[in-house]
């Protein structure tokens, strides 16, 4: 269904697979599956508001995945091993992502798996855009004021559950923790002022995200809550001022590896000043302050200051040159 302001599309496939037994003593139950996709777009108030909805269902299977770490030549891997309990045994909860290239001596390898779990997936995605930019030429002061603002809100819930007895649960909000195998749930909202103009351009971003996966070693769950503020302003077409700050709460929970759990309160502030020689060359001076505090376990803390310089020069016909210096 489609017209000037509305677009609705639906696809659905329902299948019944009948498996015939090769022997008299063998019986198989019919396997039922449903795969569908609903896409809805709506424009409101002369395109000021744009609403998009996508809902998908899928029937499939997930492996009971197991993995291990294999040692490779130094610098060729992405993980490093730290023997936390000093027992000389490589344990799964002792591998960390390598912070420097020369520390990468291990890679993570998925093991062959013959055990698969029948799953049903529901995925709902919502996006709502509010754009008042078309009011920028209006004589009305209120409309003129709102023409500087642009807002984009999005919501996602993607859930995989174990199927039993060929049942289908099409409710994406039904949280069945006992049968839930994977979850990705996020809310994100971005509010802009003077979007894309580099004139007192400001944006505020709110993000809340939750991920949960069930592995052979138990479930792993991560949660993130974030507030981020960005500011850009171009002065005399030569100086670009950029300010960035964020407050985050980052959490991780592991069912069987308690030592991997953390709850970090994070703060970051990063101003940057750029001098723009021309469209091909610029020079930057920047500073970044970061702090992290773990609220559980060993109560680890980080306080970091980073001072830096960078430059960029591009000549499409001859040379492209970039450089950066950081002092921590």
N, C-alpha and C positions, 0 to 999 in steps of 0.2 A: 504494500500500500504506500503510495507516494504522492505528495502534492508539494506546493511551494514551501510549506513550513513543517511538514511532517513526513517522516520516512520510517516505515515499519516493515521489517523483514523477519520471517520465521522459517527455520529449517528444523525438521524433526525426523528421526529414523528410529523405528522400533523393530527389533529383530528377535526372533526365537530360533535358536540353534538346536536341532534335534539330533542327538548322537545315538546311532544304532549300535547295539552290543554285538561283539563278534562271537560271543559264546552264550549258551543258554543261562548260565549262572551270573552273567554280567548285566547290570542295569545302570542307566545313566539318566539323570534328571535333565530336562530341557534347560538350556542356558538362555536367559533373557537379558537383553541389553537395550539401553536407550541413549541416543546421542542427539543433542539438539542445540540450537543457537537462536536466541532472540535478540535482535538489534533494533533499538528504537531511538530516533533523533527527533527533537522538537525545538523549533525556534519560536520565541515568544517576544511580544512587545517590540515588534519591528527589529528583530535580531539583537536586541539588547541582552536577552537571556537565551542561552543555548544549552539544552539538556540532552545528555546522551546516556543510554542504558544498554548494557550488554549482559545477557544471562545465558550461561552455557551449562550443559550437563554432559558428562561423559562416563561411560562404563568401560572399565579396563582392569589392569592388574599392576601391582607394585611388587618388586622383589624384596625379600627380607635381606637387605643389603648388609654385607660385612666388608671391612676394609683392613688393610695393614699398611705399614710403612716400610719401604725398601730403600736401602742405602745406595747412593749413586756417587759419582765423582763430585768433589767439593765444588760448589758454584753451579752445578747442573740441577739441583733440586730446589724445592720451595719451602721445606720444613727443616727444623733443627731439633736435636734431641737434648733435653736437659734432664739429667738423672736426679730428680728432686729428692727421692728417698735414699739415694746413694747405695742402691743394692746391686748395681751393675746390670739390671734387667731392663730392656726396652719395653715400657708399658704404654698403652694407648693414650693415657692422659698425660704423658710426659713429652709429647711432640708439640712444638709451637711453630707458627709461621716465622720464617727467617726474616729478621729485620734488615739484614745486609746480605748482598749477593754471595759473599764468600762463606756465609754460614749455612747456605742451603745445601745440605748433604743427604736429604731424604725426600722421597716423593710418596704421595698417598696412592695406593693401588686398590681398586675394587676387586674383591675376590669373586670367582665364579659362583653363581647361585642358582639352584634349581627349585627353590621354594618361592612361589609367587602367591600373593594374596589378592583375591578378587575385590575390586574397589568401585566406588561410585563417587564422582566428583561433581560438585556444584560450584560455579564461579559467577559471582555477581559484581559488576563494575559500574559505578555511577560517576558521571562527570557533570558539573554544573558551572558554566562560564557566564559571568556578568560583565558586560563591556559597555561603558557609557561614552566611549570615545566619539560617537557620532553626534553628541551634544556639544562638541567643542566649538562649533560655529553658531551656537544658539545665543540669543541676546538675553535670555533668562539667566540671572546670576546663579540661581540654585543649580540649574542644569549645567551651567558653565563650570561650577565647582565640582560636580560629580563626574564631569567628563575626564578628569584627571585620574580616575580610579578604574582599576581592572581587578577582578577577583576570579580565581579558579579553585574550585573545591572538587575533591575526588574521594571516592570511597571504594574499597575493594575487600571482598571476602572470598577466599579460594580454599575450599575444604574438601579433603578426601577422606572417606570413611570406608570401613570394611563392609562388604556386602555379604548378607546372610539370607538364605532362603529366597533368593531372587527378588528381594524387596527393593523398592526405590523410594528414597526420601528426597523430595525435590525442594525442601526448605533449606536455603543456604544459611539461615541463622540458627538452625537446630544444632546445638553443641553437645554431641554425644561423646564425652571424653573416653568412654570405655572402648568404642569402636573407631575413634578418630585416629587416622594415620598421619595426616599432614594438614597444616593450617597456615595460611598467609592472610593476615587481617591488617589493613592499614587505612588511616584517615590522613589526608593532606589538604591543607588550605594555604593558598598564597594570595596575599593582598598587595597590589602594586599601586604606587603613585607615580605618575609620569613614566609609564612603562616604555622602555626602549629609547628614551629621549636624552639620557645623560644630563638632565637638568633637574637637580634635586630629586633624582630618581631613587625611590625608596621601596623596599619590599619587606614584608613580614611573612615568614613561613612557619606554620605549625605542622608538626608531623608526629603521628603516633603509630607505631608498627609492632606487630606481634607475629613471630614465626615459631612453628612447632613441628618437629619431625620425629618419627618413631624409627629407631635403628635397632640392630640386633643387640646393641649395648644399652638399650633403653631410650627414653625420650630425651630430646634436647629442645630447649625453648629459649628464645631471645626476645627481649622487649626493649623498645626505644621510644623515648618521648623527647621531642626536640622543639626549641624555639630559636629562630634564626632571624637576624635583622641585617639587611644590606642597604648601603647608601652609596650613590654615585653622583658626582657633580663635575661638570667640565667648566673650567675657568679660562676665559679668553682663548678658547680653542687650543690651548697649549698644555694646561695643567689639568690632570684628571685626579680627583680625590675619591678614594674608595675606602669605605669603612665596613667591616664585617664583624659581627659578634654572635655568639650562640651559647645557649644553655641546654645541656643534654642530660638525660638520665638513661644510662645504658645498663641493662640487666641480662644475665645469662644464668640459666638453670639446667643442670644435668642430673638425670635420675640416679646414676650410679657413680659418677665421678664428682664427688662433692667439692674436691679441690679446684674444679674448673668453674665453680659458681662465683659470680661477682655482681656487684651493684655499684656502678660508678656514677658519681656526680661530676659532670664535666663543664668547664667554662672556657671559652676561647674568644679572644679579642684581637683583630688583625687590621690595622690601618695601613694604607698604601698610597704613595704619591707618585704619579707618573708624569714625566715630561715628554710630550709628543712633538718630535722634531718635524715629522711629516707623516704621510700615510704609510711610509715604509720603515720608519725608525722611531723607537721610543726607549726611554730609560726609566727604571722603577727603583724606588726605595721603599722598603717595607719592614714591618715589625710584627711579631706574633707572640702573644702571651697565652699560655695554656696551663690549665690546672685540672687534675683528676684526683678524686678521692674515693677509694673503695670503702663502702659502708659495712662490709661483712668480711669474714675470714681474717686475713692478716692485716687488714686496714691499710693497704698500700696507698702511697701518695706520690703525685708527680707535680712538679712546678717547673715549667720550661719557658725560657725566653729565646726567641729566634730573631736575629737581625740579618737583613739581606739586601742585596743589590741584584738587579737583573737588567738586561738590555736585549733588544730585538732589532735586527736589520734584515730587510727583505728586498732583494732586487730580482724580480722574476726572470730576468734575462741572464743574470750573471751569478748571483750568490744569495744564499740564505744563511744568516748567522744569528745564533742565540747564545746567551751565557747567563749564568746565575751563580752568585756567591752567597753562602749562608754561614752564619756563626751562631752556634747554639750554646 
